[in-house]
Amino acid sequence: MFIKKFLAWIIVISLGGVLYSISMPTYTNEAYKQALDDRGMKAMTANDFTNFRDYYYKSINDLRTDKPQIMDVSFGILIASLTLYCFTLNNKVKRYHNFKAVKTLKKGSLILLSNFMWLLLIPGAYWHYLFRSGRGDYPWFVDDVSIPMGSKIPLILIGWGLLNVFILVFSHKSKFPAHLFNKQPRFYQYGRLWNFFWGIMIFLNTLFLGFLIWKGDHISIVVDLYLTYLLLSLRAGKIHAKRVEMAQQPENESETDGIGAT
């Protein structure tokens, strides 16, 4: 139960951070902020806002409290911990050794779920900007959704294609379902090299997860955590296939007795 209790405490603490951030003021001086908006409106009406823009941004940044950052980090940790908690519930993980029994999905299900999760980035991107717009992160005169979305959606679609290529390449000649945290066969000469490759991929993905939590990019956090699961699944499928292959070699029968073991 330690894992669930730990995640539960993280959920409670991060939820407290979210509630605390909601109670905070956005600006140290709301009256002065409103005066800046009024001056900006007059300047825009007089077609003279360009000269006022730099002063406006600097003044707004000086007035802004830590509310957005505290809210973003708290929301990010809350969503990440809730996602992990749901994973442990779904896979009946109560203690550390229970992770050894967690299996991947079948290949077809893995591909379908991966596509679904990746495409969640599109509504997730809209939500990201709409949430910040409603919170007042962007000046009232900025078209805060259409411009960034116009560049982000094509990148998501390109990434969608690359994701499918990546899955097809690394699931080729793999065997699913497999134990998610299986180890490389002891006498497999390329085992350490493969572990290094998957380790680098997961490390980079985890670094990006930290960035998403810092930015409070809600749905992207869930997608990023799924990508970690996907990387572990592709690794497990390769290992399972290699173990089955080596099991067919008489000299390695003793090594492959522990398929699905630690």
N, C-alpha and C positions, 0 to 999 in steps of 0.2 A: 504493500500500500504506500510505500515511501514515495514512489514516483507520482502517484495521483495526489498525495498530500502536498508534495512540493509544488506541483502545477497549480493546485487549488490555492495555495498561499500566494503564488505569483498572480493568479487571476484576481484575488481579493485586493492585493496591494495595487496592481495596475488599475483596477476599477476605482479604487480610492483616488488615484492620481487623476483619472478622467473627471471624476466628480469635483475634485478640488480645482482643476483647470476651468471647468464650467463656471464656477463661482468667482473666478478672477476677472477683473476688468481687462478689456483689450488694450486700452490706452491709459496712460497716466493722467491725461487731461482731456476728457471727452469734449469739453466746451471749445478748447483750442482746436481739436480735431475737426469739429463741425465748422469752425471759423475758416480753417484751411480749405475745406470742401466748398464753402460758400465763395471764397476768393477764387478757387479753381473754376467754379461754374461761371463766375463773372469774366474771368480771363478767357475761357473757352468761347463764351458768347461774343467777346470782342476780338476773337481770332488771335489772341495773344498768349495762348496757354503754353507755347513752346518755351518762352522765357521764364515761365513760372514752374515748369515741370520738375526741374532738378531740385529746386528749393522745396517743392511739395514732397517729393520722395524722401529727401533728407529729414525733413521735419517729421514726417510720419514714422520713419524708422526710429527717430529719437523718442517719440512718444509711445511706441509699442512696448508692451510688457512681455514677460516670458510665457504668457498664456498659450500662444500657438505651439511653441516648442514642447511645453509640458504636456499639452493635450495630444500632440502628435506621437510623442514617445510613449505616453501612457496607453493610448489607443493601440499603437503598434505592438507593445508587449502583451496587452490584453488579447488581441486577435491571435497573435502567435501562440500564446499559452493555451487559449481555448481550442485552437486547431490541434495542438499536440495532445491536449486532454481528450478530445474526441477520438484521436487516433488510438490512444491507449484503451479507451472504452471499446472501440470497435474491434480491437485485436486482443482484448482481455489481458492487457498488460498490467500487472500489479506490482511485480518486482523486476529487478534487472534481468534475472535469468529467463523471464517470460519472453524477452525479445528474441531469444533463440528459436522460439516456435512460430514467429511471425512469418507468413509466406507472402509472396508476390501474387498479383493477379495473373490470370491467363493472358497470353500475348494479345489476343484480340481485344480483351477488356482493357488492357493497359494502353493500347493505342487509342481506343475510343475515349477513355477517360482523359488521356493526355491532351487530345484535341479539344475536348470540352473545357478542361481547366485553362488551357492557353487562351481560348476565345473569351473567357471571362475577363481577360485584360481589357477588352473593348468597353463593356459597361463599367468596368473598374476604373478606366481612365476618365470616363465622363463623371463618375461619382467623385473621383479625386478632385477634379476642378470645381464641380458644383458645390461640394462640401466646403472647400476653401473660399469660394465666392460667397456662400451664405454666411460664413464666419467673418467675412470682411477682410480677408487677406489681400484682396486686390482692390485697387482704386476704382471708384465708381465709373471712371471714364474708360476703363480698359475692357476690351472684348475678351474676357478671360477664358472662354471655353472653345470657341470656334477656331481661333488661331493656333493654340497649342495642339488641339485635337487633329487639326489638319496635317500636322507633321507626325503625330504619334501613331495614328491609325495605320498608315502605310508601313511603319516600322514593325508594328505588331503583326501585320499580315506577312511581311517578309520573314519575321521570326517564326511564324507558324509553319511556313514551308521548310525552313531550316530544321525546325524541331522534328518534323516528320522524316526528313532525310536522316537525321541523327538517330532516331528510334529504329528506322528500318536497317541502317547499317549495323548498329550495335545489338540488335535483336536477332540478326541473321545467324542461323545455326546455334541459337540459344534454346534452352529448354525452360518452359514455364508451366505451372508455377514452381517457384523455388524458394528455399529458405532465405529470407531477406538479408540476414547477417551471417551467411555461410562463409567459411574460410577457404582460401585457395588450397588445392591439394598440395601436400608437403613436397612431393617430388616434381612438381610442375615448374620447369625452369623459367618460364615467363611470368610466374605468379606475382612476384614482387614488382615487376614492371607494370603489370596491369593494376595492382593495388596502388602504385604511385600515380598512375593516370587517373583512376577514379577518385583517389584522395585529393588530387589537385582540382578536379572538377567540382567536388563537393565543397572544398575549401573556398573556391571562388564564389560558388553559389551562396555559401554561408556569409561571406563578406557582403555580398549584395543584399542578403536578407537584413543584415545590420543596417545598411543604408536605407532600406525600405521602412524598417521600424523607426529609424530616426526621422524619416519624413512622414511617418504615419500613413503610408500608402496602403489603405486597408485591404482591398481585394488582392493586390499584387503580393502581399505577404502570404496569403493562403496559397496562391499559385506558386510562389517561390518555395514554400515548404513542400508542396507536391512535387516540384522538380527534384528536390532532394530525395524524395521517395522514388521517383522515376530513375534517378541515377543509381540508387542502391538496387533497384529492381533489375536494371540492365546488367549491372555487375553480377547480381545473383544468378541471372539466367545464363551468363557466360560460365560462371563457376560450376553450376549444375551440369551444363553440357560437358564441360571438361571432366568432371568427376565420372559421369556416365561413360565417356570415352575411355578414361583410364581404367574403369572397372572392367572393361572388355579385354584388358591386357592382363594375363595371368600373374605377371610379376608384381602388379600393383593392387591385387585384390585386397590385401590387408590394409592398404592406405585408404581405400574407398568404402570401407565398411561403415564409416561414419557420415554418410550423406545426410545432410540436414543437422549434423551435430555442430558444436561450436567450431 
